[in-house]
Amino acid sequence: MTRRTQLIKPRIREILSNILSPELVSLLPKHWAQLGDVLILPLREELLPYKKEIAKVYAEVLGVKTVLRKGRIGGEFRETNYEIIYGSDPITIHKENGVFYKLDASKVMFSPANVKERVRMASIAKPNELVVDMFAGIGHLSLPIAKHCKAKVIAIEKSPYTFRFLVENIELNKVQDRMAAYNIDNREFKGENIADRILMGYVVKTPKFIPKALEIAKDGAIIHYHNTVPERLMPEEPFRTFQETAKEYNYGAELLESRIIKRYAPGVWHVVLDIRVFKK
């Protein structure tokens, strides 16, 4: 795979050197993300006047149907809103670790950088566990649990558009017998004291949802708590905030493990904590 990439880059530069100046050729992206047959390409501002020509060459050399220009991710639902610069169909099926993820890559976030955490989820749970995914998305973290661990999963996703793909992915991966989906705000979920394990795969505003997670959790449940944290506050954060909130609701919290997922912004890291919670 590495050898193929090394061969691809000179070929792309060779073709585009016919229409771009040497200075612009030097700015061509050396890294990209491919989800199924859709390519997500970061383009410098200087290259934007030639974006369609550039996208066409990358698509032909890499063999994809659609190319998206990478942009900012934002909003409550972490929407991508990437621009289609080649092709017309951003819906793709991405296969990873034996799991199929169908998604609209132009609108629904799927971070290739989170692959290690998705793979970890494939062996994290026991078949008799009930897992509640509070921010399911298209099933990023909970599909591996349902498919490989054979655990029972309740997946909650608020965005109606993303929920469509979550339902399709449950069927695509043939886990309908052990995975149920709810299109609601997780704070409206009625389950109490039911979960052996809880996934909180959200960032920035995750602390707001700690009380709901505690309500859903059984005594001794494990919560996989994601958040973003400035490097200057590590390693105390984000566990300190979680522990303080748990204490307010008469819960104890034990940190089992802390992992860095990726750099979120300059000086800010996306981390995940595995926390066992106890009722006092």
GIKAPE-V275250 format. One record per residue. D_CENTER is the distance of its C-alpha to the mean C-alpha in whole Angstrom. Layout:
d_center:D_CENTER
d_center:D_CENTER
//
This chain:
d_center:23
d_center:24
d_center:27
d_center:26
d_center:24
d_center:27
d_center:29
d_center:27
d_center:27
d_center:31
d_center:31
d_center:29
d_center:31
d_center:34
d_center:34
d_center:33
d_center:35
d_center:38
d_center:36
d_center:35
d_center:37
d_center:36
d_center:35
d_center:32
d_center:31
d_center:31
d_center:28
d_center:26
d_center:22
d_center:22
d_center:19
d_center:16
d_center:13
d_center:14
d_center:12
d_center:15
d_center:18
d_center:16
d_center:16
d_center:15
d_center:18
d_center:18
d_center:22
d_center:24
d_center:26
d_center:29
d_center:28
d_center:27
d_center:31
d_center:30
d_center:26
d_center:28
d_center:30
d_center:27
d_center:24
d_center:27
d_center:28
d_center:24
d_center:24
d_center:27
d_center:27
d_center:24
d_center:24
d_center:22
d_center:22
d_center:20
d_center:20
d_center:18
d_center:18
d_center:15
d_center:16
d_center:15
d_center:12
d_center:13
d_center:15
d_center:14
d_center:12
d_center:10
d_center:11
d_center:12
d_center:15
d_center:16
d_center:19
d_center:20
d_center:23
d_center:24
d_center:24
d_center:23
d_center:21
d_center:17
d_center:16
d_center:15
d_center:15
d_center:13
d_center:14
d_center:13
d_center:15
d_center:16
d_center:14
d_center:14
d_center:11
d_center:13
d_center:12
d_center:13
d_center:12
d_center:14
d_center:13
d_center:9
d_center:6
d_center:4
d_center:5
d_center:7
d_center:8
d_center:6
d_center:8
d_center:11
d_center:9
d_center:8
d_center:12
d_center:13
d_center:12
d_center:15
d_center:18
d_center:17
d_center:19
d_center:22
d_center:24
d_center:25
d_center:23
d_center:21
d_center:18
d_center:16
d_center:13
d_center:13
d_center:10
d_center:9
d_center:8
d_center:9
d_center:9
d_center:6
d_center:8
d_center:11
d_center:12
d_center:13
d_center:15
d_center:17
d_center:17
d_center:18
d_center:19
d_center:21
d_center:20
d_center:21
d_center:18
d_center:18
d_center:14
d_center:15
d_center:13
d_center:15
d_center:15
d_center:17
d_center:16
d_center:12
d_center:14
d_center:16
d_center:14
d_center:13
d_center:17
d_center:17
d_center:15
d_center:16
d_center:20
d_center:18
d_center:18
d_center:21
d_center:20
d_center:21
d_center:24
d_center:22
d_center:19
d_center:19
d_center:17
d_center:18
d_center:18
d_center:19
d_center:18
d_center:18
d_center:21
d_center:23
d_center:22
d_center:25
d_center:25
d_center:26
d_center:27
d_center:25
d_center:22
d_center:22
d_center:18
d_center:16
d_center:12
d_center:11
d_center:8
d_center:9
d_center:11
d_center:14
d_center:16
d_center:15
d_center:18
d_center:19
d_center:18
d_center:20
d_center:23
d_center:21
d_center:19
d_center:23
d_center:25
d_center:22
d_center:23
d_center:26
d_center:28
d_center:26
d_center:23
d_center:20
d_center:17
d_center:14
d_center:14
d_center:11
d_center:13
d_center:14
d_center:17
d_center:20
d_center:21
d_center:25
d_center:24
d_center:22
d_center:23
d_center:24
d_center:21
d_center:19
d_center:21
d_center:24
d_center:23
d_center:22
d_center:25
d_center:27
d_center:25
d_center:26
d_center:29
d_center:30
d_center:29
d_center:31
d_center:29
d_center:29
d_center:25
d_center:25
d_center:23
d_center:22
d_center:20
d_center:18
d_center:15
d_center:14
d_center:11
d_center:11
d_center:14
d_center:12
d_center:16
d_center:19
d_center:20
d_center:17
d_center:15
d_center:11
d_center:13
d_center:12
d_center:16
d_center:17
d_center:20
d_center:23
d_center:25
d_center:28
d_center:30
d_center:33
//
